[in-house]
Amino acid sequence: MAEDIKSTVKEFILREFLPGEDPDALTDGTPLITGGVLDSIATLKLVLFIEERFGVTLQAHETDPEHLDTLAQITSLIRSKQA
């Protein structure tokens, strides 16, 4: 289940924000927001994707680097919302 979530989010990030990048370069711990991969618009797109794809609602305080900076954090957040 967690791997499905992670791979779905990873595919979205690669397709939308890192076209042509090596998928192996995007690891569980790659910093997306603090590393400059996601700017505010990209982060908003990611939030909308997560909400639509996984049927969850993220609160404003959950759309920050503390929750969305890595694939591991994003996966954990989605799983906690689905529980």
C-alpha positions as CSV (number, residue, x, y, z in Angstrom):
1,M,0.0,0.0,0.0
2,A,2.7,2.5,1.0
3,E,4.8,1.5,-2.0
4,D,1.8,2.1,-4.3
5,I,1.3,5.6,-2.9
6,K,5.0,6.3,-3.1
7,S,5.3,5.1,-6.7
8,T,2.2,7.0,-7.8
9,V,3.4,10.3,-6.3
10,K,6.9,9.7,-7.6
11,E,5.6,9.2,-11.1
12,F,3.6,12.4,-10.9
13,I,6.6,14.4,-9.7
14,L,8.8,13.0,-12.4
15,R,6.3,13.6,-15.1
16,E,5.2,17.1,-14.0
17,F,8.3,18.6,-12.5
18,L,11.4,16.6,-13.5
19,P,10.8,15.5,-17.1
20,G,13.7,13.6,-18.5
21,E,15.4,13.1,-15.1
22,D,16.7,9.8,-14.0
23,P,13.9,8.2,-11.9
24,D,16.6,6.7,-9.6
25,A,17.8,10.2,-8.7
26,L,14.5,10.8,-7.0
27,T,14.8,8.9,-3.7
28,D,12.6,8.7,-0.6
29,G,14.8,11.4,0.9
30,T,15.3,13.8,-2.0
31,P,14.4,17.3,-0.7
32,L,11.6,18.5,-3.1
33,I,10.7,21.9,-1.6
34,T,13.9,22.8,0.3
35,G,15.9,21.4,-2.7
36,G,14.2,23.7,-5.2
37,V,12.4,21.0,-7.2
38,L,9.0,22.3,-6.1
39,D,8.1,26.0,-6.0
40,S,4.9,27.3,-4.5
41,I,2.9,26.7,-7.7
42,A,4.3,23.2,-8.1
43,T,3.6,22.4,-4.5
44,L,0.0,23.5,-5.0
45,K,-0.3,21.2,-8.1
46,L,1.1,18.4,-6.0
47,V,-1.5,19.0,-3.2
48,L,-4.3,19.0,-5.8
49,F,-3.0,15.8,-7.3
50,I,-2.8,14.1,-3.8
51,E,-6.3,15.3,-2.9
52,E,-7.8,14.1,-6.2
53,R,-5.9,10.9,-6.6
54,F,-6.1,9.6,-3.0
55,G,-9.4,11.2,-1.9
56,V,-7.9,13.0,1.1
57,T,-8.1,16.7,2.2
58,L,-4.9,18.4,3.3
59,Q,-5.1,21.2,5.8
60,A,-3.1,24.5,5.1
61,H,-0.5,23.6,7.7
62,E,0.1,20.3,6.0
63,T,1.2,21.8,2.7
64,D,4.6,22.9,4.0
65,P,8.1,21.5,3.8
66,E,7.6,19.7,7.1
67,H,5.0,17.4,5.4
68,L,5.8,17.6,1.7
69,D,9.5,17.9,1.3
70,T,10.3,14.2,0.6
71,L,8.5,11.2,-0.9
72,A,8.8,9.5,2.5
73,Q,7.0,12.4,4.2
74,I,4.3,12.7,1.5
75,T,3.6,8.9,1.7
76,S,3.4,9.1,5.4
77,L,1.0,12.1,5.3
78,I,-1.3,10.4,2.7
79,R,-1.3,7.1,4.8
80,S,-2.2,9.0,8.0
81,K,-5.1,10.8,6.1
82,Q,-6.4,7.4,4.8
83,A,-6.3,5.7,8.2
